């Protein structure tokens, strides 16, 4: 469990560092098909809908038996488009606090024993996902790829 908490904390620090100095360019994209830093952040925070921390809580409590994942949604709303960097940081902090709280209540046995059915809508299939699978795939792998994407945006901006 400690490795997941360490990964969580390291990911939060890395995201905040990547966003440092991007106040003026949260919505910049190198081309029309690319995503901005804001789009990437809200994609991560809200995939699956409500955030991974809510899914983990639901699985741990036994209240969540299934959930949906829609790939490639940026989850932007008119409100989120108006947020400044401080509000973005608050949303990030709220997500990571929820993730830490859920992980701190989980046991090592829970990671493999507790699961829910993931409806992968974009791919048209359903798969059972354990907590470990969600932490390793949807969090560690998925987030890592998108943090690299923000890093590439920074490079394109000469940062």
C-alpha positions as a printed Julia matrix, in Angstrom:
159×3 Matrix{Float64}:
   0.0    0.0     0.0
   2.88   2.34    0.75
   4.05   2.2    -2.88
   0.62   3.42   -4.02
   0.64   6.28   -1.5
   4.18   7.23   -2.56
   3.18   7.15   -6.23
   0.13   9.26   -5.43
   2.17  11.91   -3.63
   4.85  11.92   -6.34
   2.25  12.31   -9.07
   0.63  15.26   -7.32
   3.99  16.99   -6.87
   4.91  16.35  -10.51
   1.58  17.73  -11.78
   1.86  20.89   -9.68
   5.45  21.37  -10.87
   4.41  20.92  -14.5
   1.68  23.54  -14.13
   4.01  26.02  -12.43
   4.31  29.12  -14.6
   1.51  28.04  -16.95
  -1.02  30.54  -15.56
  -1.12  32.49  -18.81
  -1.23  29.49  -21.15
  -3.55  26.89  -19.6
  -5.61  26.87  -22.78
  -2.79  27.02  -25.31
  -2.55  24.17  -27.83
   0.14  23.6   -30.44
  -2.57  22.76  -32.99
  -6.34  22.32  -33.19
  -6.22  18.56  -32.63
  -4.09  18.78  -29.46
  -5.29  19.24  -25.91
  -4.4   22.15  -23.66
  -3.04  21.68  -20.13
  -6.49  22.52  -18.73
  -8.11  19.83  -20.9
  -5.57  17.25  -19.79
  -6.03  18.11  -16.1
  -9.82  17.83  -16.18
  -9.63  14.68  -18.25
  -7.51  13.15  -15.5
  -9.52  14.51  -12.58
 -12.86  13.39  -14.01
 -12.09  10.01  -15.59
 -14.16   8.17  -14.62
 -16.95  10.69  -14.03
 -16.69  12.12  -10.53
 -13.05  11.08  -10.32
 -11.17   7.91   -9.56
 -11.19   8.75   -5.84
 -15.0    8.46   -5.82
 -14.81   5.09   -7.56
 -12.25   3.82   -5.04
 -14.46   4.95   -2.13
 -17.47   3.28   -3.68
 -15.67  -0.02   -4.23
 -14.14   0.0    -0.75
 -17.52   0.66    0.87
 -19.21  -1.99   -1.24
 -21.72   0.56   -2.55
 -20.33   0.69   -6.1
 -20.8   -2.42   -8.21
 -20.17  -0.86  -11.62
 -19.07   2.39  -13.24
 -18.55   3.9   -16.7
 -15.38   5.03  -18.4
 -15.61   7.15  -21.52
 -12.2    7.57  -23.11
 -10.89  10.78  -24.64
 -13.26  13.25  -22.95
 -11.75  16.51  -21.73
 -14.57  17.05  -19.21
 -14.47  20.82  -19.63
 -17.46  22.88  -18.62
 -18.03  26.63  -19.08
 -17.23  27.05  -15.37
 -13.95  25.15  -15.64
 -12.92  27.19  -18.67
 -13.14  30.31  -16.51
 -11.06  28.93  -13.62
  -7.71  30.51  -12.88
  -4.66  28.49  -11.88
  -5.56  28.73   -8.19
  -8.94  27.07   -8.72
  -7.25  24.43  -10.85
  -4.83  23.75   -8.0
  -7.73  23.52   -5.54
  -9.47  20.93   -7.73
  -6.22  18.98   -8.01
  -5.74  19.13   -4.24
  -9.28  17.93   -3.61
  -8.75  14.96   -5.94
  -5.48  13.93   -4.31
  -6.88  14.32   -0.78
  -9.74  12.02   -1.76
  -7.35   9.51   -3.28
  -5.11   9.52   -0.18
  -8.06   9.14    2.18
  -9.41   6.19    0.22
  -6.01   4.5     0.02
  -5.39   5.0     3.73
  -8.58   3.05    4.52
  -7.74   0.18    2.16
  -5.79  -2.9     3.17
  -3.39  -4.82    0.96
  -6.0   -7.59    0.74
  -8.6   -5.06   -0.48
  -6.44  -4.25   -3.5
  -7.03  -7.66   -5.07
 -10.27  -8.7    -3.38
 -12.47  -5.66   -4.01
 -13.61  -4.92   -7.54
 -16.34  -3.42   -9.69
 -17.47  -3.85  -13.28
 -16.03  -1.15  -15.54
 -18.2   -0.33  -18.55
 -15.64   0.83  -21.11
 -18.13   2.67  -23.28
 -15.76   3.92  -25.96
 -14.33   0.43  -26.44
 -17.72  -1.29  -26.22
 -16.79  -3.8   -23.56
 -17.13  -4.49  -19.84
 -14.28  -5.66  -17.61
 -14.02  -6.32  -13.9
 -11.43  -4.02  -12.34
  -9.88  -4.62   -8.93
  -8.6   -1.72   -6.87
  -5.06  -2.75   -7.8
  -5.91  -2.74  -11.5
  -7.4    0.74  -11.17
  -4.39   2.06   -9.27
  -1.85   0.51  -11.63
  -3.67   1.18  -14.9
  -6.13   4.03  -14.62
  -3.99   5.97  -12.19
  -0.28   5.18  -12.54
  -0.13   4.38  -16.25
  -2.85   6.72  -17.52
  -1.76   9.67  -15.41
   1.91   9.1   -16.27
   1.18   9.29  -19.98
  -0.79  12.5   -19.62
   1.8   14.14  -17.39
   4.26  13.55  -20.22
   1.75  15.28  -22.5
   1.79  18.38  -20.27
   5.58  18.21  -20.28
   5.53  18.27  -24.08
   3.24  21.33  -24.0
   5.79  23.04  -21.76
   8.58  22.2   -24.22
   6.53  23.57  -27.12
   6.13  26.79  -25.16
   9.86  26.97  -24.48
   9.39  26.46  -20.75
